[in-house]
Structure formats: C-alpha cells, structure tokens
Amino acid sequence: MNRNTKFALALLLIGIAISCKQAQSENAEASSNITEAVAADSTSVISSSAAVQPKNSTRKFVRTADIKFKVKNVAKSTGGIEDATTKFGGFVTYTNLQSTINDEDRTKVSPDSTLVTTKYTVDNSMTIRVPNTQLDTVIKTIAHQIGFLNYRVIKADDVTLQMLSNKMAQHRSASTEKRIATAIDTKGKKLNQVIDAEENLDAKKEANDAKTLENLSLKDQVNFSTLTLLIYQDQTVKQEMIANEKSINAYRPNIGLQVWDSIKTGWFVLENIISFVVLLWPFALIGALGFFGYKRFLKK
C-alpha cells in the first residue's frame, strides 16, 4: 500500500469519526430539546387560572387540585414534591408510598439456587396544603416531575357569601344571647321560666359557636389550598438469586441405620405380641379346664 492510499484512508477514517461525533451531539441535543419541550408542555397543561390568587380581590376562594401523573421514579419524585411543598410554606398531611406485586416467578437454576423474578409497580397517594398565593407556583414546580399526565382537576369555590352569611348569623345570635341573658336577670321569676330561658340561651350559644367554627374552617381552606396527588411509575422488574431449602431427603439415615431400626422395630412388635398372648392366660386356663371336664365327665 503506497503513501497516497494510506493518506486517503486516514482522511476517510477521520471524516467518519467526525461525522459520528456530530451525529451523537445532534441526537443528544434533540433529546434535550424533546425533554425540555415535554416539561414545558406539562407546565402549560397543568397550570390554570383557577389556581392563581387575584391581586386586590375581595372574594374568597377555596382552591383544590386533584392530579394524577406518571413519573420515572416515585420515591425521588415524592422527595422533590415534599421539598417544594416545604419551600413554598406548605406542609404534607398524608402520603402513602407502596409497592404492589403484579407477578412473581421462581426458576430453579441449580440444585442450590433459585432465581426469583418479581414484577411490581410503585405508587404514592399524597395530600399537601400550600398557601393559596403559592398554589400555581407549586403546581408548576410539580409539573417538572410529570412524564405522562392522566388528569388534573382544579376547583375554585367562591365562599364569600357563605362567610358573610356566617358572620351575620353570629351577630344575630350574639344579640339574641344578650336579650335572653338580660330577661333572665330581670324578669325570670319562676323556676320553669328560668330553666326554659337558660336552655334557649345555651342553644343560641351553641349555634353561634358552630358558625364561628365553620368560618374558621373556611378561612383555613381559603388561606391554604389542598392538593391531592396520585403518582405512579412504569412496572419494574427485579431479579434476585436465593438459596434453595434443603430437601428432607438430605436428612435421611443411611441403609445400615435403617436396617438396624427395622430390626429393633420388629423385636418390639414381637414383644408386644408375646405380651398380648400372655395377657390372655385366664381365657386359656378356662378353655383347658372346660376341655378337661368334657373329656372326664361328659364322656362317662
């Protein structure tokens, strides 16, 4: 092979190497672009104006969100979601991470070993509470974990009138309580009248307390939105080699010991037979006496 041929071959190899490197770079860049596009698409799909707290608004909204989606790794995504929840001033009220076995197969590969193949899925049900002003931000942060979105339901229930109604009921109840208490002090003369008035007063106080607690609950739901998440991942396959348990045949005695045990067992049986025969000696005695009597007296 002359120098020109070698030089041409070297140039060809260098060109092929450069082309392969450029192709790998383009593929990596394309994959990165696809990943970023998927994340951006998930963020745009999962976000909603219902999760945004309007500025300078006098209305009170109870916001809730239900989201189900697939992730690459449930455990890692759970940690990321919990960190994001804490970061934005929220807290986790419920989390249930579990693995469900879909199928299990055992293959004996040697007298001492068995290959166990387990197919399972991992999922987690979570409930988190976040400040209403951070709901949309938390949802967008969670969107980066999404591989496939099953559904997202976001609700914004207007409870402005309900809270106003509870306040008005509280004022009416407080006014009624004052009048009843004054009537008891000034006009309650008879015992029955006083008892009825006290019971009525207790009922009004109880109704007032119920409205107060209801308003406090609504305020808490308004200030902190509730997110219910159901995350899962693709089925995972795990293979594990385990040791086989020894068969009971491995503990059987040798033939000599078995023969000796059989001899002893036979001797014990013989002893039992002899003991049983000896146990019947009264019947043998009666039979012998009967036979002797028959020979001696009945024949004569």
N, C-alpha and C positions, 0 to 999 in steps of 0.2 A: 504494500500500500504506500503510494507516494505521499509527499508532504501536502500537496493540494487537496487530495482526498481526505487526509486526516484533518486538515484545517476546516474543510466544508462540513465534515461530520461533527466536529466540535461546535461549530456555529449552529448546526441543526439542533444538537442537544441543549445548548444554551437557550435557543429560541423556545424549545419545548418546555424547558424548566420555567422560563419567564411567563409563558402562556398559562401554565398550570397554576403558578402563584397568583397571577392576575385573576384567573377564574375562581380560585379559592377566596380571594379577597372580595370579589364581586358577590359570591354566594353568601359570605359572612355578612356583608353589608346589606344584601337583600333580606337575609333572615332577621337582622337587627331592625330593618325598616318595617318588616311584617310584624315583629313583636311590638314595636312602638305603635304601629297602626292599630293593632288589636287592643292594646292598652288604651289608646286614645278613643277608639270606638266604644269600648266598655265604659269609659268615663262619661262619654256623651250620652250613652243609652241609659245608664243607671242614674244619672243626675236628673233632677226635676225641680221645677219652680215651686212645687208644693213643699219642698224641703228647705226653702230659703225664708229666712225671717225678714219681712219688710221693715225698712227703717221708718221711725216715727209713726208706726201704726198703732192705733188704739184697740185693734181687735186682738182677741186672744185665741190662739190655735193650739189644739192638741195634735202633735205630729207623731205619726208612727210609720215604720217601714218594715216590710217583710221581703227578704231577699234570699233566693236560693241560687247557688252557683257552684261550678266545679273549679278545683284548684289542682296544682301539681302535687302539693304536699300539705295535707290537712294540719298536721302538727305545726309546721313552720308558719302557715298562714294564720293559724289560731294565735300564735305568739305575736305576729305582726299586727293583727287586729286588736289584740289586747293592749299592745304598746300604743297604738294610735288612739285608742279609747282613753287611756290614761293621759296621753299627751295633750288632748284637747279638753281635759277637765271632766271626762265621763268615768263610768265605772261599770264593771261586769256584774250582772245579777244572776246569771245562770250560764253554765257551759257543761256540755255532756259529750265528751270525745270518746268514741268507742270503735272497736273493730268487729266486723261481722264476718264469720267464716262462711264462704259460699260453697266450697268443696275441699275435700281432703283426700289425698290418695297416698297409699303406702306401697312401696315397691321394694321387695327383698333383693338386695344386690349381692349379698354374700351370707354365709351361714351366721355371721356375727353382726351384720349391719343391715339397716333398712332405711331407704330414702323416703322421707315424708315431704310431699308436695302440698302446700296449703295455698288456696286462693281465697283472698279476703278483700273486703272493702272497708275503708275508714271514713267516718263522717263525724260531724260535730254540730250540735244544736246550741246556739248561743243567744242570749238576751243581754243587750247592753243599753245603758242610759247615757245620753250625752246632752250637753246644754243645747237648747233649741237654736241658738245662734251658730252652733258648730255642726249641726246635723248635715248640711250639704257638704261641708268640708270633710267630715268623717266618711260619708258615702263615697266621695270622690277618691279618698285615700284607699278605701276598701276595694274600689274598682280595679286598682293595680294588681290585686291578687286574683282577679277573675280570669279563668281560662275559657269557661263557657257559662253564659247566663241563662238559667232556666226561667226565672221570673223575678220581677221586682214590683212590689205594690207599696205605694207611698200615699198616706192619707193625711189630710189636714182638716180636722173637725173644728169648726168655729164654735167656741163655747162662751162667747162674750155675753150673750143674752142670758145664758144659763147662770153664769156667775153673778150677773146683775140681779137676776131673779132671786138667787140665794141671799144676796145682801139685803134686798128689800124684805124678804121673809124674816131675816134676822132682826131688822129694825122693828117690824110689826110685832114679832114675838117678844122683843125686849120691852116695848111699850105696854103690851098686854101684861107682862110679868109685873111691871111696876104698879099698874092699876089693881091687879089682883092682890099683890102684897099690901097695898095701901088699904084695900077693902077689908082684908083680914085683920089689920091692926086697928081699924076704926069702927067697922060695922059688924065684924064677926062676933056674935054674942053666944049663939047656940053651938054646942059641940058638933052637931051634924053639919051645920053650915060651914064651920071652920074646916072640918075634915074634907068636905067636898071642894072647898076653895083651895086647900093645900094640894089635893090630888090634881086639880086643874092646873095649878101653878107648876107642879112637877112635870106634867105633860108638856106644858109650854116650854119649860127649860130644856126638856129632852129634845123637843123639835128644834129648838134654837141650836143646841149642841150638834144635832145631826146636820143642819145646814152649814154650820161652821166647819165641821169636819169635811163635808162634801166640797166646800170651797177650797179648803186647804189641799185636798186631794187633786182638785182641778188645777190649782196653782202649781203643784208639783209636776203634774203632767204637762202643763204649758211650759214650765221652765226647763224640764228635762224630757227630751224626746226618747221614745223607745224603739230600738231596732231589734228585730228577730231575724237571725241569720241561720241558714242551713247550708253548710259547706260539705263537700264530698270530693273524692278523688277517684281516678280510674282503679279498676281491680288490680291488686298487687299479688304477685306470685312469690312465695317464699319456699325454699328447699332446704331441708335440714337432715343430716345423717345422724341416726340414733342407733344405739346398740340394741341388739335383739335380746330378749329374755331367754335364759337357758330353758330348754325343754326338760320336762320331768324325766325323760329317758336318760338324761345325763346323770341322774342321781340313782339309777337302778343298781342294785348289788350285782356282783359277778356270779357266774353259774355255780361255782362251788358253794358260795354262801346261800344261794337259792336252794341247792340240793340239801344242804345241812338244815335249812329252815323247814324244808318239806319233810325230812326225816323226823325232826322234833315235832312237827305238827301231826304227823301220822302216829307217833308214840302217844301224844296227848289224846288223840282220838281213841286209840286202843285203851288207854287208861279210863277214859270216860265210859267206854262200852263195858269193861270189866266192872267198874263201879256200879253201873246201872244193873248189870246182871246180879251182882251181889246184893243190891238193894231189893231185889225181888225174892230173896230167900224164903220169906214166910209163905208165899204162894207155892213155891217148890215143895216146902215141907207139908203143906196141906194136901197138895197133889199126891205126894208119896204116901201119906197116911191113908188117903182115900183109896189109892190103888192097893195098898196092903190089906185094908179092911175088905175090899171087894174080893181079893184072892182068898182070904181066910174064912170069911163068914158067909158071904153070899153063895159061894160055890157049894159049901156044905149044906 
